[in-house]
Amino acid sequence: MDASSSATLHPYWPRDLLIPTYVANDRSMSEILAFLFSVSGVFLLATWLVSGQKGEQLGTWRRLAVCWFAVCGFIHGVIEGWFSLYYDIIPGDQSFLSQLCEYFEGYVIADNFTVCMETVTAWFWGPFSFWAIYAFLTNKPYRFVLQLIISLGQLYGAVLYFYTEHRDGYAHSELGHPVYFWFYFVFMNTLWIVIPLSLIVDSWKQLSAAQSATDNNGSMKSKRK
């Protein structure tokens, strides 16, 4: 069997991509997605219930933002954390998280950019997301600083992901495919632009208001002197 024929024995794009260590997953896409959305749902529900105990302190939109950070903590810390540790064996590994990485993120070729970007994402934005949950639930004064830092990092990563794929001519997915292109690539990754961007705007407003209050208090004290 020549290289060209062996290159097509996997479901990934481009079809002539060489993945010497690839072994077909023994779990179906439905199993993988059921696990992903079930665990994400548990994180959402648990965080929603816990945040509800704060009474008037957190409104509905703030509670939803905290729930978002819970899902981010799971995805960044667990899925992308697994990739950052085992990226070199994922194509041939049959462990559940390796198969989840293949289906959910398409991590079969660990190029240098992806490894570096996802390692930063896993080991910074993952723990920071859980830290943000704690900060909002306990009303820490630095909570919006954390929200701003995490959201800027997520937005930057998503923009780079879209832009590098655009420069590659969308070679890593079937262009126009309703599931792999429009759902996995476009819709799922657009969430990491729209939501972080809205949280950046929210942080900007909150921090600006706090600084304005500090400035006004400083002016009042100066006038009294």
C-alpha positions as CSV (number, residue, x, y, z in Angstrom):
1,M,0.0,0.0,0.0
2,D,1.5,3.4,-1.0
3,A,1.5,6.6,1.0
4,S,-1.4,8.1,-0.9
5,S,-3.7,5.2,-0.2
6,S,-2.8,4.9,3.4
7,A,-3.3,8.6,3.9
8,T,-7.1,8.3,3.4
9,L,-7.7,5.7,6.2
10,H,-8.9,8.3,8.6
11,P,-12.0,10.6,8.6
12,Y,-10.1,13.9,8.9
13,W,-9.3,16.6,6.5
14,P,-7.4,17.2,4.3
15,R,-8.0,13.7,3.0
16,D,-4.3,13.2,2.1
17,L,-3.2,14.0,5.6
18,L,-0.7,11.5,6.9
19,I,-1.4,10.3,10.5
20,P,1.0,7.3,10.9
21,T,-0.2,6.4,14.4
22,Y,-3.9,6.8,13.8
23,V,-6.3,4.1,15.2
24,A,-10.0,4.4,14.6
25,N,-12.0,5.2,17.7
26,D,-14.1,2.4,19.2
27,R,-16.8,4.8,20.5
28,S,-19.4,6.5,18.4
29,M,-19.9,10.2,18.0
30,S,-23.2,10.0,19.8
31,E,-21.5,8.5,22.9
32,I,-18.8,11.2,22.9
33,L,-21.3,14.0,22.5
34,A,-23.7,12.5,25.1
35,F,-20.8,12.6,27.6
36,L,-19.7,16.1,26.6
37,F,-23.1,17.7,26.9
38,S,-24.1,15.6,30.0
39,V,-21.0,16.7,32.0
40,S,-21.4,20.3,30.7
41,G,-25.0,20.2,31.8
42,V,-24.1,18.9,35.3
43,F,-21.6,21.8,35.7
44,L,-24.2,24.3,34.5
45,L,-27.0,23.0,36.8
46,A,-24.7,22.7,39.8
47,T,-23.3,26.2,39.3
48,W,-26.8,27.7,38.7
49,L,-28.1,26.1,41.9
50,V,-25.1,27.3,44.0
51,S,-25.2,30.8,42.5
52,G,-28.9,31.0,43.3
53,Q,-28.1,30.8,47.0
54,K,-26.5,34.2,46.9
55,G,-30.0,35.8,46.8
56,E,-30.0,39.4,45.6
57,Q,-26.2,39.5,45.1
58,L,-26.3,37.9,41.7
59,G,-28.9,38.6,39.0
60,T,-29.9,36.2,36.3
61,W,-27.4,37.4,33.7
62,R,-24.5,37.3,36.3
63,R,-25.5,33.8,37.2
64,L,-25.4,32.8,33.6
65,A,-21.9,34.3,33.3
66,V,-20.8,32.3,36.3
67,C,-22.3,29.1,34.7
68,W,-20.3,29.9,31.5
69,F,-17.1,30.0,33.6
70,A,-18.0,26.6,35.0
71,V,-18.3,25.1,31.5
72,C,-15.1,26.8,30.5
73,G,-13.3,25.4,33.5
74,F,-14.3,21.9,32.4
75,I,-13.5,22.3,28.8
76,H,-10.2,24.2,29.3
77,G,-9.0,22.2,32.3
78,V,-10.1,18.7,31.4
79,I,-10.3,18.3,27.6
80,E,-7.7,20.8,26.6
81,G,-5.6,19.9,29.6
82,W,-5.6,16.3,28.4
83,F,-4.5,17.4,25.0
84,S,-1.7,19.5,26.4
85,L,-0.3,16.5,28.2
86,Y,-0.9,13.7,25.7
87,Y,-1.1,15.4,22.3
88,D,1.6,13.1,20.9
89,I,-0.4,9.9,21.4
90,I,-4.0,11.0,20.9
91,P,-4.4,9.8,17.3
92,G,-3.7,6.2,18.3
93,D,-4.9,6.3,21.9
94,Q,-8.3,4.6,22.8
95,S,-8.8,6.3,26.2
96,F,-12.1,8.2,26.5
97,L,-10.6,11.6,26.8
98,S,-8.4,11.1,23.7
99,Q,-11.4,10.1,21.7
100,L,-13.2,13.1,23.0
101,C,-10.4,15.4,21.9
102,E,-10.5,13.9,18.4
103,Y,-14.3,14.3,18.1
104,F,-14.8,17.6,19.9
105,E,-11.6,19.5,19.0
106,G,-10.2,17.6,16.0
107,Y,-6.8,17.3,17.7
108,V,-5.1,14.7,15.6
109,I,-2.2,16.7,14.3
110,A,-0.4,18.5,17.1
111,D,1.3,21.4,15.2
112,N,3.4,23.7,17.3
113,F,0.9,26.6,17.3
114,T,-1.9,24.4,18.6
115,V,0.1,22.8,21.3
116,C,1.4,26.1,22.6
117,M,-2.1,27.8,22.4
118,E,-4.0,25.0,24.0
119,T,-1.4,24.5,26.8
120,V,-1.7,28.2,27.7
121,T,-5.5,27.8,27.6
122,A,-5.6,24.7,29.7
123,W,-3.2,25.8,32.4
124,F,-4.3,29.4,32.7
125,W,-7.8,29.9,31.6
126,G,-9.0,26.6,33.1
127,P,-8.0,27.3,36.7
128,F,-8.8,31.0,36.2
129,S,-12.3,30.1,35.3
130,F,-12.9,28.2,38.5
131,W,-11.2,31.1,40.4
132,A,-13.7,33.5,38.7
133,I,-16.6,31.4,40.0
134,Y,-15.3,31.6,43.5
135,A,-14.7,35.4,43.1
136,F,-18.2,36.1,42.0
137,L,-19.8,33.8,44.6
138,T,-17.9,35.4,47.4
139,N,-18.1,39.0,45.9
140,K,-14.4,39.5,45.7
141,P,-13.3,43.0,44.5
142,Y,-11.1,41.5,41.7
143,R,-13.9,39.4,40.1
144,F,-14.3,41.6,37.0
145,V,-10.5,41.8,36.6
146,L,-10.5,38.0,36.3
147,Q,-13.5,38.1,33.9
148,L,-11.6,40.5,31.7
149,I,-8.4,38.5,31.7
150,I,-10.1,35.2,30.9
151,S,-12.4,36.7,28.2
152,L,-9.5,38.5,26.5
153,G,-7.5,35.3,26.4
154,Q,-10.5,33.3,25.0
155,L,-11.3,35.9,22.4
156,Y,-7.6,36.1,21.3
157,G,-7.4,32.3,20.9
158,A,-10.7,32.0,19.0
159,V,-9.7,34.8,16.6
160,L,-6.3,33.2,15.9
161,Y,-8.0,29.9,15.4
162,F,-10.4,31.3,12.8
163,Y,-7.7,33.4,11.1
164,T,-5.1,30.6,10.8
165,E,-7.7,28.3,9.4
166,H,-8.8,31.0,6.9
167,R,-5.1,31.4,5.8
168,D,-4.9,27.6,5.4
169,G,-7.9,27.7,3.0
170,Y,-10.2,25.8,5.4
171,A,-8.2,22.7,4.6
172,H,-9.0,20.9,7.9
173,S,-12.7,20.5,7.4
174,E,-15.2,19.7,4.6
175,L,-16.1,23.3,3.5
176,G,-19.9,23.8,3.8
177,H,-20.6,20.5,5.6
178,P,-23.7,21.1,7.9
179,V,-22.1,19.3,10.9
180,Y,-18.4,19.4,10.6
181,F,-18.1,22.9,9.1
182,W,-21.1,24.9,10.2
183,F,-21.8,23.3,13.6
184,Y,-18.4,22.2,14.8
185,F,-16.2,24.8,13.2
186,V,-18.3,27.9,12.8
187,F,-21.0,27.7,15.5
188,M,-19.1,26.1,18.3
189,N,-16.1,28.4,17.9
190,T,-18.2,31.5,17.4
191,L,-19.5,31.0,20.9
192,W,-15.9,31.7,22.1
193,I,-16.0,35.0,20.3
194,V,-19.5,36.3,21.1
195,I,-19.7,35.4,24.8
196,P,-16.1,36.5,25.7
197,L,-16.7,39.7,23.8
198,S,-19.9,40.5,25.7
199,L,-18.1,39.7,29.0
200,I,-15.2,42.1,28.0
201,V,-17.7,44.9,27.4
202,D,-19.4,44.0,30.8
203,S,-16.0,44.1,32.6
204,W,-15.1,47.4,30.9
205,K,-18.4,49.0,32.2
206,Q,-18.0,47.6,35.7
207,L,-14.3,48.6,36.1
208,S,-14.9,52.0,34.5
209,A,-17.8,52.7,36.9
210,A,-15.6,51.6,39.9
211,Q,-12.7,53.9,38.7
212,S,-15.2,56.8,38.2
213,A,-16.5,56.3,41.8
214,T,-12.9,56.3,43.1
215,D,-12.1,59.4,41.1
216,N,-15.2,61.2,42.4
217,N,-14.4,60.3,46.0
218,G,-10.9,61.6,45.5
219,S,-12.2,64.9,44.2
220,M,-14.6,65.2,47.1
221,K,-11.8,64.6,49.6
222,S,-9.6,67.2,47.9
223,K,-12.4,69.8,48.0
224,R,-12.9,69.2,51.7
225,K,-9.3,69.9,52.3
